[in-house]
Amino acid sequence: MPRKKRTSPLAQGVGLRNELLPHSGMAPLINPMEESGKCTGAPETCVLRMKGGGSLGSLVSKGKYYVTAHYDFTPISDRDLPLAVGEKFEVLNNAGEWWLAKSLTTGNKGYIPSNFVVRTNSLEEEKESETSPDDFSLSIRDTSPHGDVAKHYKIRRLDQGGFYICPRTMFPSLQQLVEHYSAQQDGLCQRLTEPCLSLTPERPWVADEWEIPRESLKLIRKLGAGQFGEVWMGYYKANMKVAVKTLKEGSMPSDAFLAEANLMKRLQHSKLVRLYAVVTQQPIYIVTEYMANGCLLDFLKTQEGAKLSLRKLIDMAAQVSRMNFIHRDLRAANILVSETLCCKVADFGLARVIENEYLAQEAMTNPEVIRSLEQGYRMPCPELCPLELYGVMLKCWKEKPEERPTFEYLQSTLEDFYTATETQYQPEPGVS
């Protein structure tokens, strides 16, 4: 009997993770979705990544909630608590990125960075899914003749409680599922043995640190330069890596800049490069989240970047569009890539809050381009491009803005396309 078809990877919020663990095993019986991507560490490794679970807010409100420090942390103010790997805390208030907590070791209360801790008595890898809070997936790094690939397995939840990847093997809990596949391959591409490694995250920014003194920044390395200034990698207070945009004196009036900066400050989203702080005296500095791999346009030209999955960009664009903010210049040069291959939209300097669903004003100036488009010319279907996808492209090139699809429509259409071209399982030997 054939197995169920897998839901779209976009619907699952599945993405490549840069965390590794040793593996061994035989050929898989279960057929996951594969994608090329960045991998580091030993040549023979696989990745374990769990996603899902309820929100922390609901858990805290229902009773006591405990977390364990996953990284060491040195306090940056007298309001913070130090973290030592393995130390346990009770969360008292989880509003924002800094949580009020009490150490179960010392009894002291203070603030801790939420991204440095994990829920006690749960898998470190268990996190809320980006697209469905109750969905989980298992991502494994494997090797192929074409290089490293990430294979993703949908973990399904039973109505009566429990979880499974393959219907023939059920588990009461996620912990038991992982223990089972750590003991034997049982249809996966590799056996799981050890928890994955992860990069130490940057501490969250303190919300009230908005207008900061220039002396608190140290510029280390110039990343680029443009018409209006330069971009540097630097440190804030000598311990937090940031990106600093320095604007040439006179390139923008201070009052106009502050108005724009206050708009940018409101744009807090997981898929947007975060604006941390500003230096308002000339020359103006803009302090943002640091993205180690630079812009997507340049990164895609590297050997490492050629393996990057772009499917997640569709979901990113759809999420941005729901915020009623229009970028006006969304292109690969304005998408930045982090050390862990997370893509985020940058340079919202031209963004404006609008209520209209479409931006009707066109910005083309080349007479030949305009004349050709007005006469109905559209780029031919690229080689090897499926006709279904070319049809979506043609809709995006409609002359009337109101006839062009939204990002949400594109997301839904592409999810359906990928779902129709993928299967989750291969029939097992002896099963009809």
N, C-alpha and C positions, 0 to 999 in steps of 0.2 A: 504494500500500500504506500503510495508516494507521500512524502512528508509535506508539511505546510510550507507555503511560500513565505519568505521573509518580508517584513515590512520595509519600507524605504529607509536607507541609511540616514537620509535627511530627517525623516520623521523621528528616528531614534535619537538624533543629536549625536551620532557616533563620530568620533574624530580620532586621528592618530595621536597617541601619547608617547612621550619620550622617556619612558620608564621601563626598566629591564629586569629580567630574572633568568637564571640558567634554565635549560630545558633538556629533555631527552624524550624519546618516544618514537612511534611508528606512523605510518601514513594515516591520515584522518578518514573517518567514516562520515563525519558531519562536514558539510561544505559551507564555509563561511564566506562573507563578502571580503574581498581583498583590496588593499590599496597600498601603493608605494608610499614611503615616507621616511623621515629622518629617524635614524636609530644610532645610538652610541653604545659603547661598551664592548663586551666580548663578541666575536663573530656569531657564536651560537647562543642566542638569547631569545627569550620571548617576553611579551608584555602582558601583565595582568592589570586590567582596569575595570573597576566596577562603577556603575552610575545608577543613582536612583535614591529612593527614600523620601521621607516626609521633610517638610521644612523645619528648621530649628525653632522658629518662632512658635509653631504649634506644639512642639515637644516641650519647650520651656514652660508654656502656659499650662500644660496638663500636669506638671509635677517637676521634680528635681531632674536636672539634666547635667550629666558629667562628661567632661572631655579629658583627653590625655595629650600632653605636649608632644608633638611630632618633631619639633625642631627646638634647639636652644634659642633663647631670646634675651638680650640685655636691655633693661629698661632705658628709655630715652627721656623720661621725666619721673618725678616723684609720685605720679599717679599710676605708674605702670607696675605690673608684677613681673619678676624674672621668670623665665621658663627654662626648665631642664628636661631633656628628652625622657619621657616616661612618667613625669610628674602629673598627678591628677588634680583636676579643678572642678568645682561646682559652678555652673554658669548661673549668674543672678539676673543678668539683663543682656540680651543678645541683639539689641538695636544697633544698627550700623556695623562698621567693620571692626571697631574696638569693643570688646565685650567686657562687662563688669563681671568679675569672677572671684571666687575664694579658693585659695590653695588648701587642699586637704592635708598637706604636709605641715605647713606653718600656721594656717588659719588666717593669714593676711588676705585682705581684699584689695583689689585694684583692677586695672584694665589690661587685657591681653589681646594680641592681634589674632583675629578669628581664623586667619589662614595659616596659623602656626600650630593649630590643634585639630584633633580628630575625635569623633565620638568614642567614648569608652566602651569597651566590649563589643566593638564592631570592626569590620574590615577597614583598614586605612583607606582603601580605594573606593569605599562606598560614598558616593556623592549624589547630590540631587541632579537628575537629568535636566538638560537645558530645555528640552521640548516636552517631556512628559514626566512629571514628578514621580510616578510609580513605575517607570521603566528602568531596566538594568541591562547592561551589556558587558561582555567579557572580550577584551581586546588582547590579542596575542601577536607578538612579533615572530615572524618566521622568515626563512630564507628561500629564494628561488633562483633559477638561472639568471634572472634579470635584476637581482639584488634583493634587498630587504623589503618585506611587505608586512602590513598589519592586517591580521585576520580578525573579524569581529563576529561574535556569537550572541544572538539575542537570548536573554534570560527571561523566560516567561513565568508569570505568576498564576498559581492555581486559585480558583474561586474559594475553595475550602481551606486555603493556606498551603504554602509550600512553593517551591521553585523547580524549574527544569530547563535544560538546554535541549536535550533529546527526550521525547515523551516516554521512552522506555525506562528512564531513570529519574525518579523524583526525589526531592530533598526537602525536609521540613524547614531548613533555614539556609541562608546564603553562606554562612560559615561552613555548614556541612557540605554544601555544593563544592566550595573551594577545596576543602579537605579531601573530598573524593577525587577531584581532578588533579590534586597534588600527589595522590597515591598512585593513580593510573591515568593513562592517556584517554582511554575509553571514548574514542571517536574524535577528540580534538586533534589539532595539528601537532601539539606537543604536550608533555606532562608539565604541570606547574610544581615548582619546588620551593621557591623563596619569595617573600614580598618584593615588589618592584622598588627600584631606587627612584628618588625624586629630587629635583633641584630645590634648594632652600629658597622659599619665596621672599620677595621684598615685603617689608612691613607695610601695612596700610598707612596712608597719609592721614595726618591729624587734621580733622575738619576745620579747626579754627586757625590753622596756619595758612592764611590766604595771601595777604600782602606781607612779603618777607624782606629782610634786609639783604642787600647784595653781598654783604660779607659772609652770609651763611652758605653761599655757593662757592664751590671750587671747580673751575672748568679744567678738564683733563685732556680731552682729545677732540679735535674738530671733525665732525662727521660730514659736513657739507656747507655750501654757501649759495646764496641766491641774490636776487635783486634787492631784497629788503633786509638781509642780514645773514647770520650764520647759525648753524646748529652744532651744539657741543654735547659730548657725554661728560657728565660731571657728577659731583657728590653734594648732597644737601647735608649740612652739619657733619660732614666727614664720614657719614655711615650709610647713607641711602643713595644708591645710584639713580640718576635722573637724566633726562634730556633737557637741555637748555637752549631755547631759541633767543638769540640776541638780535634786536631790531636796530637798524641804523638810525642814528639820531635824525629826527625830522621826517622819517618815513611814514609816521602815523602820529597824529595829535594824541596827547595823553588821554583827553576826555573821550575821544572816539575809541581808543584802545580799551579803556576801562569798560565802556559800554559793551564792546564786543567780548571782552573777557568775562563779564558777568553772564552773558548769554552762554558762552562756552562752559562756564562753571556748572550751569544747570544740566549740561549734557553728560550725565553720569550713567554709563551703560557698559556692560561687560564686553561689548563689541566695539567700543569707541576708545581710542587712546585718551587716557584720562588727563585732564588739566589739573595740576596740583596747586600751583601758586604763581604769583606774578611779582616782579619788581617794577614799581610804577614810576620811578624816577628815570629820566633819560640817562643812558640808553636803556630802553625797556627790555626786560627779560621775561620770557614765558617758560615756566617749569612744567614739564609733562612727564608722563610715564616713559621709561626707557625701553625701546624695542631693539634687541640686540642684533637682529638680522636685517635691519633696515627696511627699505621699501620693497614691496612685492615685485615691482617691475624689475629691479636689479637682482633680487633674490632668485627669481625664476630663471635667470640666465646662468646661474651657478649650477654645478653638478648636484649639489645638495638640494637646491630649490626646484630642480626639474622633477623631483620625486614628490613634491608637495601636493596633497589633495586639495582641489579647488571647490569641491562640493559644498563645504561649509560656508563658502562665501555667499551662496544663494540664501541660506538661512540668515546670515548676518545682515545682508541687504534688506531682507524682508522685515527683520526686527527693527532696523534703523528707520525704515519707511513708516512703521506704525507709530513712531514718536512724533510725527508731523514736523520733522526737521528735514529740510532738503539741503543736500551737500552742495549741489550745483557743479561739482567737479570730481565726481566719484570715478576714479580710475586706479589702475595698478600702482601708479606713482604715489597715490595718496592712501594706500593701504600698507600698514607696517606689520612686520613679522617678528614675533618674540623669539626668545631662545628656545622655547618649547613648541615652536611652530604655530602659535596662536596668531591669527590674523585680526587686525583691528583697523577701523577707519580713522584717519588722521586729518588734520588741517581743516577744521570746521570754521576757518576764518571768514568764509563767505556764506555761512549758514544763516538762515532766517527762519523764524517760526511762522508757519503759514497754515491756513485752515483748508485751502483748496487741495484736492486730491492730486492734481497735476500741476506742473510748472509749464505753462503754455509758451512763455517767451523763449524764442530760439536765439542762439548765440553764434551762428555761422556767419562768416564774412567772406569766404572764398567764392567769387562769382561763378566759377566753373562748377564747383560742388553744388551750389544752390540750384543752378540751371539744370544740371543732370538730375538732381533729386526731384525737382518740379516736373520734369518730363517723365518721371516714373522709374528712373534707374535705381536698382538695388544691387548690392554685391551678390554675385552668383553663389550658389551653394558650395562651401568649401569641400575639398576632396576628403572623402571618408566620413563626412558629416551625415548622420541619418536624416532623412527627409523630415521626420517628425520634429527634430530639433531645428531644422532650417525654417520650418513653418512658424515656430516660436520666434525665431529671429525676425522674420518678415513682419510679424505683429508688432514687434518693438520698433520697427522702422515705418510705421504708419505715419502719413503726413499730418493728420489731425491728432494733437496730443491726447484728446479725450478718448481716442480709439486705441491708444497704446496700453498694454497690460501693466498692472501694478506689480510690485515685487512679490506680493502675496500670491497673485495669480501665477507668476513664474515659478514660485516655490512649489505650489500645489501641482502644476503641470509637470515639472521636472521630477518631483517625487513619484508621480504616477509612471513616468517614463522609466525611471530607475527600478521601480518595483516590478514593472512588466518584464524587465530584462534580467532579473536576478531570481535565484531560488535559494532557500535557506538550507535545505538538506538534500543529500543524495540518497536514493534508495539504498538500504543496507542489504548486504548479501543474504539471500534466503528470505527476504521480506517482499511480498508482492502487494 
